[in-house]
């Protein structure tokens, strides 16, 4: 129970500065925290991403480091660092984004390639 209270407290603490810090020339450092529950297999995850976004050729190129916040304070062999996510985002319109993402895990194996479209309103 202490582990879950710690991860929720860290999620709240990290959520306040969540956003992007501009480094100039359109390059920014991004932070994101995601809490997710898988309905198919009862599992709860709490992850944090921190990375860099570089606008180039009309697209946003991103590299993010993944961290498993459930591993904080754990005496198990779970690793805090989970690997890198690499992606390209293309803004089709103000509310529609096409994304192509993959990653590299801690064993240097390529993760699944995901193609997605996000509509925001």
N, C-alpha and C positions, 0 to 999 in steps of 0.2 A: 504494500500500500504506500510505503514511503517513496518508492520509485515512481509511482504514478503521480503523487503529489508534487514531487520534484520536477517531473517532466511537464506537468501542467503549468507550474510556476515559471519554468524556463520558457515555455511557449508564450506565456503572457509577457514575460520580460523581453523576449526577442521580437514580439509582434509590434511593439511600439516603434522601433527603428526600421521596421520592414518597409522597404521601398528602395529607391535607387539613389545613389550618391553620384553626382556628375563629376567626372574627372577632366572634362574638357574635350573638345573635338568630337562630341557625341558619344564618347566612351563612358560607360557607367558601371558601377559595382552594384549588384542586385542581391537582395536577401529575401528568402521566402520560407515560411513555415507551413507545413501541411499536416493536418490530422486526418487520418483516413480509416474507415472501418470497412473491411471486406465482408460482404453479405454471404458469399459462397462458402468461405472458410472463416469461422469466427476469429478474426485477428484484428487487433488494433495497432496502428502504427503512428508514430509521431516523428516526423522528419524535418530537417532543416536543410536548405540549400543556400549556398553563398557562391557568387560567381561574377563573371565579367561579361558585359554585352558590348559588342562592337558593331556599329552600323556600317555596312559595306555593300556596294552593288544593289542598293535599294532593299536590302534585307538586314535583319538583326541576327548576328552570329553570336551564340552564347556558349560558355563553358562554365558549368556549375559543379561544385563539390557537394556530395551528399553526405549527410550525417544522420544517424539513427539516435534520436534523443532518448529512446527507451533504454539504450545501453548505458546511459549516464548513471553512475552510482551502483551499477550492477556488479555482482561478484562473479557473474557467469563469463564465458569466453566470448561473448558478443562484442563485436567491434563497433566503435563509435563511427569511424570513417567507412563509408560504403562504396566509394568510387566517384567517377566523374560522369556528368551528363554533358553531351555535346549536341547542339541543335541549331537549326536555322528557322527563323520566323519570317514570314512574308505577310505584310499587311495588305489585304485585298481591299478593304475599306476601313473606315474608322471603327467599325464594330466587328469586323470579320478578319481573323488571322489564320493562316495556313501554317502548320508547324511540322517539321521533320526532325525527329530526335532519336538519338542512340546514346550509348554510354560505354564506359569501361569499368568493370568491377575491380575489386581489390586483387584478383588473380590475373589481371590483364586480359580477361576474356571480354569480347564484345557483347554488349547487352542487345536486347531486341530493338529493331528499328520500328519506330512508331510514326505514323502519319496521322495528323489530327487537324481538325478545324475548330476554332473557338469563336463563338458568337457571344459578344458582350453587349449588354443593354442596361 
